[in-house]
Each structure stands twice: as C-alpha cells, then as structure tokens.
Amino acid sequence: MNKFKYYFILLLAGISLVSCNKSDDDNVVTVPLRDYAVQYKADNDSIEKYLKTNYITVTNSPGTPQDQDVVIKKIVAGDGNVSIWDQTTYKLTSRNVYSNDITYKVYYLVLREGLGSAPTNTDKIVASYTGNLLNNTVFDSSYGIGTTFNLFPYSNEGSVIEGWSEIFPKFKTGSSTTDPGSGVISYKDFGAGVMFLPSGLAYYADSKGTIPSYSPIVFSFKLFDLQRMDNEYTISASTGGRVFLGDGVPDYLEDLNGDGYLYDFRDKTKYPNPPADLVDDTDGDGVADFVDFDDDGDGFTTRFELTKPTSETGIVNGFNYGTRLYYPWEPLADNPNTPNTDETEPRGIPRRPTGALADPAKPESATNVRKYIETDYTDNPRLRIHLDKTYPIKQN
C-alpha cells in the first residue's frame, strides 16, 4: 500500500468518526453527565492514592513572601520521603460536604490555622493560591499575590468553585502592615493549607484550560484577609440580575448553628435532602436567614426591627447612643487606633422590651407597649427582636 492510499483511508476513517457523533439533523449529540456518586467514588480513590504516593515540602519562613509556599512531588522508591498520608508534621483532616445529593469526604491539610478570624462560605476573602492536577502539573497560580474572591455562589462578581467555599472557612486570616512608601501590604500569621478536591466540588464535566473534565484537583493556599458580607438580595425586574441590599445583619451573625456555613436550600436540584443540622432558618419558611429579609416571619422586616428610634442616635441628654441608625449586634467600645472617630455603641440589638407598660392598668398591646430597659440591649443570652416573631406586636 503506497502512502497516498494509506492517508486517504485515514481521512475517510476520520470523517466516519465525526459523522458517528452527530444526529441525523446534524446536531452534535450531548453526552449525559456522569453519575455524581459513581464519579465521586472514583475521585476519592484517586485522591487517597495521591496522598499515599506523594510528599510535601513547606517553606516555613515567617515575615517573608515565601512563607508557607508548598511543593508536592511524587515519592520515588528509596528516596526516604514520607507520604502526605503518613507524615505527622501537618494535620491531614477532612470534612463532610453535602452537595448533589451525596456526601463528599473532602481532605485538606492544615499547614497553619491562622490567628485572625474565619470567613463563612458566603464572605469575601483575600487569598493567594496554586492549583495542580494529580500528576502535579500546575494549571494556575496567583504567584503569592493576594487576590479578592467572593465565596458566595450567587454573587454578581462570579463565584469560586464549590470546594473553596467549603474549605476556606476552616482557616483564619492573619494580620497586615502597609509600607508607607510603596503601599505594599505584607501579611503574617495567616492561615495556610492544601485542599484535595473531588471533581464534583471543582469543575466536574467542564474542561478548563489544561484541566480535563472530571478531574480531581489540588490547591495550596494562603488566607490573608476577609470582608464580611450581608447577602440578602432581590431580582431586578428590568435586568433579571441580583440586587444585593442586605438586611442589616452580616451573614456570619445569621449562622444560627455556629458552624461557619450557610446554605440556600431552595435549590432543590443541588440539595434535595439537606441534613437538618445544616439549616439556619429561624421561621422555618424554607428561606435561610442570611437571604431572608424577615428572619422571624412576623411581617416586619429585619432591617425595620434593627432600626434605632430617632431618639436613640448621637448624644441625647448626655448619654451616647452611638452615631449609626442601626443597632450593632453587640455593644461596641471605641477603637483606640482611630483617635478621630468614636465608634462607641453602648447598645446592641434589643430583645422584646421588659420594662413597665405605658399604662399599667391595661394589658400589653400594639398601642400599650412596655418600655425598653438597659438590660434589654445588653443581656446575654437574649432573643433579639428580629428573631422574635412575637414582637413588634401587630395591630388587631
């Protein structure tokens, strides 16, 4: 067979293969998604094998840009390196993540927890990262530079992969200093770790750049800073986009079970059977508090219930009520680092008032209410009025 005939046959074979992947109306056949549970089992097997056949080195150099830099390499027989799975220098742990109606076991390595505050899975963070495949090919990196990301999956800024939202809340931020000459921000004592993500919490069937579809991926990261978010939103009638308004209470204070995670379980495709211990919903209306404008379902918006009376702002009769129009979650002291501003807010969100009735001869009602007393604003614990559906009292 001469070369011309050989290549001609290959060309015909190629045309045949392309034709077999199209339907009769010349539309490309859509390949169905793989089953999430089946794919997760395969991913988990691959990740555990990776953890047992690779080792990690970490640059522990506080005060330098290289602090907590990570290199992961495959173990070569006889090289004396200890696997990520077997090493004891850094804590290898896992957390269960409910998504796609299965429970993922997600492994992550704690290089340093951090000394600051932990974000929720709906906050913004400043972090650096490097991502690699299980063959240790690096597919992306911020090269140690802190970048802002929104962990909330429905943000207008574009969301991170789900695995990031699930692992970053297990770490804390650090502290920062700004060079007065260059304006460069330096961080120290920040949280740092490595997450090993199954494809169902990454890009799943999508291929992204050099990341093939259905790929488990690895991210080493540093958590520098965070911004608390208040994510209640409406849908714009004109654009159909989300308009974020908030209700006056940051998301992290609407985390009723205190686990650091908030979920919008109205997405029944993704969350058909959510575990009860993950639900943060005061009034049980199916809308989690962090996206609910009326947390207690009493017909009064949370923002209305948090708004101070006009007599309770500024200095009144020599008493400092604070300058803001809304109650803080808890009373606040003045920040000594801002000498030109007085942040004092002596009162937090009040509970239902417990003082004397306006008219003691009549029963309590919408027109005969009790007075607030100081402990209504400061006692702990107290059921704050935006979580108490019995107050304000409605007119008959």
C-alpha positions in Angstrom: 0.0 0.0 0.0 1.5 3.3 -1.0 1.5 6.4 1.2 -1.3 8.2 -0.8 -3.7 5.2 -0.3 -2.8 5.0 3.4 -3.5 8.6 4.2 -6.7 8.6 2.1 -8.0 5.7 4.2 -7.1 7.5 7.4 -9.0 10.6 6.1 -12.1 8.5 5.4 -12.0 6.9 8.8 -11.8 10.3 10.5 -14.8 11.6 8.5 -16.7 8.5 9.6 -15.9 9.0 13.2 -17.1 12.6 13.1 -20.3 11.6 11.4 -21.0 9.0 14.0 -21.0 11.7 16.7 -23.8 13.7 15.0 -27.5 13.0 14.9 -29.4 12.9 11.6 -30.3 16.6 11.8 -26.6 17.5 12.0 -26.8 18.5 15.7 -23.9 17.4 18.0 -25.1 14.7 20.4 -25.0 15.8 24.0 -23.1 13.4 26.3 -25.0 13.0 29.6 -23.3 13.9 32.8 -21.8 11.1 34.7 -23.5 10.0 37.9 -22.2 12.1 40.8 -22.0 9.3 43.3 -20.1 7.0 40.9 -17.7 9.8 39.9 -17.1 10.7 43.5 -16.0 7.2 44.4 -13.5 7.2 41.5 -12.2 10.6 42.5 -11.9 9.7 46.2 -9.9 6.6 45.2 -7.6 8.8 43.1 -7.2 11.4 45.8 -6.3 8.8 48.5 -3.8 7.2 46.2 -2.3 10.6 45.5 -2.0 11.3 49.3 -0.2 8.0 49.8 2.2 8.3 46.9 3.3 12.0 47.1 5.1 14.1 49.7 5.1 17.7 50.6 7.7 20.3 51.5 6.7 23.7 53.0 8.7 26.8 53.4 8.3 27.9 57.0 9.8 31.4 56.9 7.6 33.9 58.8 7.8 37.5 57.6 8.8 36.6 54.0 6.7 36.4 50.9 7.6 32.7 50.6 6.2 31.8 54.0 4.1 28.6 53.6 4.9 28.1 50.0 4.3 24.5 49.0 5.9 21.9 46.7 4.4 18.5 46.2 6.3 15.7 44.5 5.8 12.0 43.8 7.7 9.6 46.0 10.5 7.7 44.3 11.2 4.3 45.8 14.0 4.5 48.3 14.2 8.3 48.5 13.2 8.3 52.1 10.3 10.7 51.8 7.2 10.2 53.8 3.8 10.5 52.1 1.3 13.2 52.8 -1.0 10.5 54.2 1.6 9.2 56.7 3.5 12.4 57.7 2.7 13.9 61.1 4.2 17.4 60.7 0.9 18.8 59.3 -2.6 17.7 60.2 -4.4 15.9 57.4 -8.1 16.1 58.1 -11.4 16.0 56.3 -14.9 17.4 56.4 -18.2 16.1 55.0 -19.8 18.2 52.4 -23.4 17.7 51.3 -23.9 18.6 47.6 -25.5 17.0 44.5 -27.5 14.8 47.0 -24.3 12.9 48.1 -21.9 13.5 51.0 -18.4 14.2 49.9 -15.4 13.5 52.2 -13.0 16.3 51.4 -9.4 16.0 52.5 -7.4 19.1 53.5 -4.0 19.7 55.1 -3.6 22.3 57.8 -0.2 24.0 57.4 -1.2 26.8 59.8 -4.7 27.6 61.0 -4.1 31.4 61.3 -4.6 33.8 64.2 -7.3 36.1 62.9 -11.0 35.5 62.0 -12.5 32.7 59.9 -14.7 33.5 57.0 -18.1 31.9 56.3 -18.7 30.3 53.0 -20.6 33.5 51.9 -17.9 36.1 52.7 -15.2 37.7 50.5 -11.6 36.7 51.1 -8.2 37.8 50.1 -6.0 34.8 49.3 -3.2 33.5 47.2 -3.2 30.1 45.6 -1.6 27.5 43.3 -3.6 24.7 41.6 -2.3 21.4 40.3 -3.6 18.2 38.8 -2.9 14.8 40.4 0.1 14.4 38.2 1.4 17.6 39.9 1.1 19.7 36.7 0.4 23.3 37.8 -2.5 24.7 35.9 -2.9 28.1 37.7 -1.2 30.3 40.3 -1.5 33.8 41.8 2.2 33.7 42.4 1.8 34.6 46.1 -0.2 37.7 45.4 -3.3 38.2 47.4 -6.5 38.4 45.3 -10.1 39.1 46.3 -12.6 36.3 45.8 -16.3 36.1 46.7 -17.2 32.7 48.3 -20.9 33.3 47.9 -22.1 31.1 44.9 -24.7 33.6 43.7 -22.6 36.8 43.8 -22.6 39.1 40.8 -18.8 39.0 40.6 -18.6 35.4 39.6 -18.2 32.6 42.1 -15.3 30.4 43.0 -15.5 26.6 42.8 -17.6 25.0 45.5 -14.6 23.3 47.1 -13.1 26.7 48.0 -16.3 27.8 49.8 -16.2 24.6 51.8 -12.6 24.6 52.9 -11.6 28.3 53.5 -13.9 28.6 56.5 -11.8 26.0 58.3 -8.9 28.6 58.3 -8.3 32.0 59.8 -6.9 35.3 58.5 -3.6 36.9 59.6 -2.6 40.4 60.3 -1.3 43.0 57.8 1.0 46.0 57.6 1.2 48.5 54.8 4.6 50.0 53.8 4.1 53.8 53.9 6.4 54.4 50.9 5.4 51.7 48.4 1.9 51.0 49.7 2.7 47.2 49.6 0.7 45.2 52.0 2.5 42.4 54.0 0.8 39.6 55.9 1.8 37.4 58.7 0.3 34.7 60.9 -2.2 33.9 58.1 -3.9 30.6 57.6 -2.4 28.3 55.0 -3.3 24.8 53.8 -3.8 22.4 50.9 -7.2 21.2 49.7 -7.7 18.0 47.7 -11.0 18.4 45.8 -13.1 15.8 44.0 -14.3 16.9 40.6 -17.9 17.3 41.9 -16.7 20.2 44.0 -14.5 21.6 41.3 -15.2 21.8 37.5 -16.8 18.4 37.1 -17.8 17.8 33.4 -16.3 21.1 32.3 -12.8 21.3 31.0 -11.0 24.5 32.0 -7.8 25.3 30.1 -5.4 22.4 30.9 -7.8 20.8 33.4 -9.6 17.8 31.8 -13.2 17.2 32.6 -13.9 15.1 35.7 -10.6 15.9 37.2 -9.8 16.0 41.0 -7.6 19.0 41.7 -5.3 20.3 44.4 -5.0 23.8 45.7 -2.4 25.1 48.1 -3.4 28.5 49.5 -2.9 31.3 52.0 -5.8 33.1 53.6 -4.8 36.7 54.2 -7.9 38.7 54.9 -11.7 38.7 54.7 -14.7 41.0 54.2 -17.9 40.2 56.0 -20.9 40.2 53.6 -24.7 40.8 54.0 -26.2 38.9 51.1 -30.0 39.4 51.1 -30.9 40.2 47.5 -33.8 40.8 45.2 -34.1 40.1 41.5 -34.2 43.2 39.2 -37.4 43.4 37.2 -35.6 45.1 34.3 -32.4 43.1 34.1 -33.2 39.9 35.9 -30.0 40.2 37.8 -29.5 40.1 41.6 -29.6 43.4 43.5 -27.8 42.9 46.9 -29.5 45.0 49.6 -28.7 43.2 52.9 -30.9 43.2 56.0 -28.5 44.9 58.4 -27.1 41.7 59.9 -23.9 40.3 58.3 -24.1 36.7 57.2 -21.7 35.4 59.8 -24.2 36.6 62.5 -27.0 34.7 60.9 -25.2 31.4 61.2 -27.5 30.0 63.8 -25.7 26.8 64.5 -22.3 28.5 64.5 -20.7 26.0 62.1 -19.3 28.7 59.8 -21.5 27.6 56.8 -24.7 29.0 55.4 -26.7 27.4 52.6 -29.6 28.4 50.4 -31.5 25.1 50.3 -34.2 26.5 47.9 -32.0 24.9 45.2 -33.8 21.5 45.3 -31.7 20.1 42.4 -28.5 20.5 44.3 -29.9 20.0 47.7 -32.9 17.7 47.5 -32.5 16.2 51.1 -30.4 18.7 53.2 -29.4 17.4 56.7 -31.4 19.2 59.4 -28.3 20.3 61.2 -27.2 22.4 58.3 -30.4 24.5 58.2 -30.2 28.1 59.5 -33.8 29.2 59.2 -35.4 30.9 62.2 -39.0 31.0 60.9 -38.9 27.7 59.0 -40.2 29.2 55.8 -37.5 27.5 53.7 -35.5 30.7 53.2 -32.3 30.7 55.3 -31.8 33.8 57.5 -28.8 35.1 55.5 -31.0 35.5 52.4 -34.3 36.3 54.3 -35.4 39.9 54.7 -37.8 38.8 57.5 -35.9 36.3 59.6 -38.6 35.6 62.2 -41.6 35.8 59.8 -43.5 38.3 61.8 -44.4 40.6 58.9 -41.8 43.2 59.9 -38.5 43.2 58.0 -35.3 42.6 59.9 -34.0 46.0 58.8 -37.0 47.7 60.3 -36.6 45.8 63.6 -32.9 46.8 63.8 -33.5 50.5 63.1 -33.0 52.7 66.1 -35.7 55.2 67.1 -34.5 58.8 66.2 -34.2 59.5 69.9 -31.5 56.8 70.2 -28.8 58.2 67.9 -26.0 60.5 68.9 -25.7 62.2 72.3 -29.1 62.5 74.0 -29.3 64.1 77.5 -25.6 63.5 77.9 -25.8 59.8 77.0 -24.0 58.4 74.0 -26.4 56.2 71.9 -23.9 55.9 69.0 -24.0 57.5 65.7 -25.4 54.7 63.5 -29.0 54.4 62.6 -29.0 50.6 63.2 -28.2 48.6 66.3 -24.9 46.7 66.3 -25.1 43.0 67.1 -23.4 43.6 70.4 -22.4 46.8 72.2 -19.1 48.2 70.8 -16.2 50.0 72.5 -14.2 52.8 71.0 -11.3 51.7 68.8 -8.1 53.3 70.2 -6.5 53.0 66.8 -8.9 55.6 65.3 -8.5 58.7 67.6 -10.5 61.0 65.4 -13.6 58.7 65.4 -15.7 57.5 68.4 -17.1 54.0 67.5 -18.8 53.6 70.9 -22.2 51.9 70.5 -23.3 51.0 74.1 -26.4 49.1 73.0 -26.8 46.0 70.8 -30.0 44.7 69.1 -32.6 44.6 71.9 -34.9 41.8 72.9 -38.6 42.2 73.4 -38.9 45.1 76.0 -39.3 44.0 79.6 -39.9 47.4 81.3 -43.1 48.9 82.6 -46.2 49.2 80.5 -47.2 52.6 79.2 -50.5 52.1 81.0 -50.1 49.5 83.8 -53.9 49.3 84.1 -54.2 47.8 80.6 -52.8 44.7 79.0 -49.8 44.8 76.7 -50.8 45.5 73.1 -49.6 47.3 70.0 -50.8 50.6 71.5 -49.8 49.8 75.1 -46.2 48.6 74.9 -43.5 48.1 77.5 -40.5 50.4 77.9 -37.0 49.2 77.0 -34.7 48.9 79.9 -30.9 48.9 79.6 -30.5 45.1 80.1 -32.8 44.5 77.1 -29.9 45.8 74.9 -27.0 44.1 76.7 -28.1 40.8 78.4 -26.6 37.6 77.1 -28.1 35.4 76.0 -31.1 37.4 74.8 -33.6 36.7 72.0 -33.2 39.7 69.7 -36.3 41.2 68.3 -35.5 40.4 64.7 -35.6 36.7 65.7 -38.7 37.0 68.0 -41.9 36.7 65.9 -44.0 38.0 68.9 -42.6 41.5 68.6 -43.3 44.1 67.4 -47.0 43.4 68.4 -49.3 43.8 65.4 -52.5 45.9 65.5 -55.7 43.9 65.9 
